Amino acid sequence: MKQTRKLLAALLAALTFCAILAIPTPGVPLNAGRDALNGQFTDGKHGAYDYVAFTPDLSKGGKRPLMVWLHGSGSGSSPRAQLRWYCFSNWASDEYQSRFGEGGCFLLAPRASASIADAYDATMCGGLKSVIDAFIAENRDYIDTNRIYLAGYSTGGSMVWYMLDAYPTFFAAALPLASLIQPTLSGVEKLRDVSIWTFTSDRDPYVGATTTAALPSFRHLCSVSNRPEDVRMTRFSECFLADGSKKQEDGHLASDAEHYVWECVTFDMFMADGQTPYACASTKNGAGTQLTFTPGDALITWLAQQKRPEQPVKHRTWLDKALDALRALLRAILALFQF
């Protein structure tokens, strides 16, 4: 009898412990502050790269998307530097996680360490891909490999294009922000089934006439894409920080202020109050439609809907190719009237 009581007590304790583990960890609201939001991320390392990662609430079943964020030059100089910049930890908040639907989204921000100039370049594609693959393998039961998203700012934006060129069928969607390079037209041909939302500024001092450089690639992508409604460009006539100010240094406008398009993304297309549309930004898609957004239904909502095609591409006949060429011609003509 005594042994039975002990066994029942042990079983009850085990069940209680499991029940405690099953209780979802309370989330962090957006207004909790930067330290609280950054604290949601854990640290990891794979190969030459360390990273920070956010794991959503796993108490509900199903698989979740993964967003990979690539920092710009100078923002990888020390561990967690990629979180101290950009306000990307907004995406770990309750509000932003809910926009991905039930289950939320994994977030992964690798760091190009100081030993490799704390900036990404084309030689790092293999190493970065191995970090992403390792993270997916560690969370294989919870990550939907048909919903892997890639975003990057400045040199990180360039890295988005390098990664898309190297692995054109791996990502469902990509966000190049103020990229220092633009893809070749032949490179764009590989991206017919990738949803791509480009962000550029007319006054960007690092890339010169950034929008002028980005438009040919964008137009060609519109003409060949199998999902032109999900090919988008947001163009800034000038850049503001999310609080409506310009970046200042010693009371003067910082020389790189017009390069800072990233806050538009990390605040989901709205200013810091979450209600005011981002200033001086115009967005169109590949069908030529001018887009507007409402609070809570903007970039993240769009992103959460993007999936990589599950079916292999069928063999294309000469008629398929002829129809593709006709569609591409019509889209190219329409694209001439965009922006």
N, C-alpha and C positions, 0 to 999 in steps of 0.2 A: 504493500500500500504506500509506504514511504517513498519507494523508488518510483511508483506511478505518479505521485504528487510532484516529485522532482522533475520527472520527464514532462509532465504537463506544464509545470512552471517554466522549464527551459523552452518548450514549444511556444508558450504564450509570449515569452520575452523575445524570441526570434521573430514571431509574427508582428509584435509591436515595433521592433527595430525596422523590419521591412516596410511597415506602414509609414514610419517616419521618413524613410528614404523615398517613398513614393510621393510624398507631399511636394508639390512643385516649389522650387526656391522663389521667394517673392521677387518680382522684377523691379527694375529701376525706371522711374518716369523720366522724361526728357528734362524736366525742370529740377532734377536732383543735383545738377552741377557736373562739371567736367570730371572731377576726381571720382565721383560715384560711378559715372558712366565708364571711365577708363578702368575702374576696378572690376568691371564685369569681364575683362579680358584676362586670359591666362597666357603664360609664356611657354614657348617651345623652341625646339631647334631640330634642323635636319640638314646634314651635310654642312656646307659653308654658311647656311642661312639660319638666323634665328627669326622668330615671328611671334606675333600676338594673335590670339584667336578667341572668338566668342562662340560658346555653345548654347543654343537656344534650349528652351524647356523641352525635355525629352519624355515627359510623363505621358504625352499623347502619342498614339501610334502614327505610322506613316513616315515617309522620307521628306527631307527638306532641301531647299536649294543651298548652294554655297556661293558667296560673293568673295572674290579675291581683290584686294585693294593694293595698288602699287604706288609708293610715294615718289616724290620728285627729288631732284638733286639737292643734297644738303640735309635732307630730312631722314637720313638713315645713319647719322653720325654717331648715335649711341642707342643702346637698347630702349625700346618704346618711343623713340623719337617720332616714329610714324604715327603714333597716337597723339603726341603733343601738338602736332600740326593737324590741320584739316578738319577737326571736329568729326572724324569718321565714327567715333564712338557713339554719336547720335543714333546710329543704326542698331545699336544694342539696346536702345530704350524700348519700353513697353509699346509706346505709340508706333514707332517705326517697325518693330518686329510684327505687330498686329497687321501691318499692311502687306506682309507676305502671306497672310492667311494663317490658318490653324497650324501651329508647330513652329512658325517663325523661320529664321534663316541662319545658317552658319556664316561667320565672318572670319576671314583670314587675311592678315596683313604682314607679309614677309618683309624683311629688312635687308637691303643691299648694304653690307657692313662697310665700315670706314676703310678696311683693307682693300676693298675694290671700289674706292672712290665714292662710296655711299650714294651711288647713282646707278640706274640700270642701263644696260646697253645690249646690243644684239647677241653678244657672246654668251649671255646668261640664260638663254632660252631653255637649254637642257637642265641646268641646275634649278631654275625656278619651277619648271614642270615637275621635277622630282619632288620638290617640296609640296606642291599641290597634290600629286599622286599619293605621297606618303600620308598626308592629312586625310585624304579621302579614304585610304585603306584603314586608317585608325578608326574612322567613323562610318565604315562601310554599311552598317545596318541602318544608318540614319540619313545619309546624303544621297540625293537623287542625282545621278551622274548625267541625266539629261537636262539638268538645270544648273549648270556651272556658269557663273557670270564673272567677267573680268573688267575692272576699272583701273585707270591710272592717270596721274596728273604730271604734266610737263615731261621730264625724262621717263616717268612712269607711263605717261600717255603714249610716248614713242614705243615703250616696251609692249603696250597693248597691241600695237600694229605688228611688232616683231613676233609676238606670240601667236597672233592670228595667222600670220604668214607661215609660221612653223607648224602650227596645229590647227588648221582651218576647220576641222570637223569636231573639235573637242568642246568648244564653248558655245553656249546657246545665245549669249548676248554679250556685248562689250560696250564700254563707255570710255573712249579716248578723250581726255580733258587737256586742252592747251598743249597738244602733242607737238614736239619739236620736229617731227618728220611726218610725211604723208605717204600712204602706200602707193606702190606703182599700180598702173591700170591693170597689168597682168596679175598682180597680187589681189586686187579687188575681185577679179574673176573667181577666185577660190571661195568667196564669202557670200555666195548666193543665198545660203540658208542660215546666216547669222544675223541676228537683230543688232544693229549698231546705232548708237546715239552719240554723235560727235558734239563737242562743246568748244567754241572758239571765240576769240575776241578781236574786233577790228583794230584795236590799238595795242595789241600785245607787243611789247618791246623786244622780246626774245626771238620771235619768229618773223618779225617784220609784218607784212600784210597777211596775217594768219588766215583770215577768212578767204582771201584771194587764193592762197595756196591750197586751202582745204576744199574749195568748191569743185574743182575738176574731179577729185576722187569721190566726193559725195555724189555728184551728178552721175558719174559712171556707176557707182554702187546702186543708185536709184534705178538706173536703166537695166541692170542685170539681176537685181535682187528678186528672189521668189517671194519676198515678204516686204514690198516697198512701203506699206503702211507702218512697218516697224523699223524702217530706216529713218533716222531723224537727225536734224542738226539744230542746236541752239546757238544762236549768234548774239554776242553782246556788242552793243555800240560803245559801252564803257563798263567797267567793273566796279562793283561795290562789295564791301563786306556785308555779312548777313544782318548786321545792326544798322545798315544804311550808310555807314561811314566809308571813307577811303583809308587805306593803310597809310599811317603817318610815321615818319622818322624825324625826330628832333623838330617837330612842328611843320615839316615839309612833306609833301606827297612823296611816298616811296617810289623809286623808279620802276619797280616791278609790280605796282598795284594793278595794272591792266592785264597782268598774267594770271590773276587770282580768280579763275572761273570755278575753282573747286567748291567754294562755299555754296554755290547754287545746288550742287549735287548733294553735299552732305546735309543740307537743310531741305532736301526733297522739293526743290524748285520754289521755295518760299523764303521770305526773310525770317529773321530770328523769332518773330512773333507767331510764325506758323500760319498766318492768315493773309499777309500782304504778298502779292506776286513779286517775284524777284525782279528788281529794277533793270530796265534797259536790256531785256532779253527777249528775243523773238525765236520761236520754234516752229519749224515746218517738217513734215514727213516726206517720204519719197513719192507720195501721190500728189504733192503740192498743197496739202491741207495745212492751213495755219492752225496751230494747236493752242488751246488755253487749258488751264488746270484749276482744280478746286482743292482746298485744303484737305489733306488725307487721301487725295486721289490724283497723284502726280507720277513722278518718276518711279518710285518704288512699286506702286501698283502696276505700272506698265512692265517693269522688270520681272515681277513675280509671275507674270503670264507667259514669259518666254521659255520655250522648250526647244531642245535640239530635236530634229526629225528622228523618229525611232525607226522608220522604214528605210532600208538601203535604197539609194537612187537607182531607179529602173534604167534599163538600157534605152537610150534615146534614139529614135528613128530619124531619118532625114526630115520627115514632116515635123517632128518635135523640134528639131534644130531650126527649121525654117520659121516655125511659129515663134520660137524664142527670139530669133533675129528680128522679126516684125515687132514683137512686144518691146524689145530693147530699143528699136528705132523710135517707136512712139513715145516711150518713156524719156528718151534722150531729147526729143523735141519738146516735151512738156517741161523737162528739167531746165531748159534754157530760159524759161520764164520764172523760175524760182528765185527768191531773194532779189 
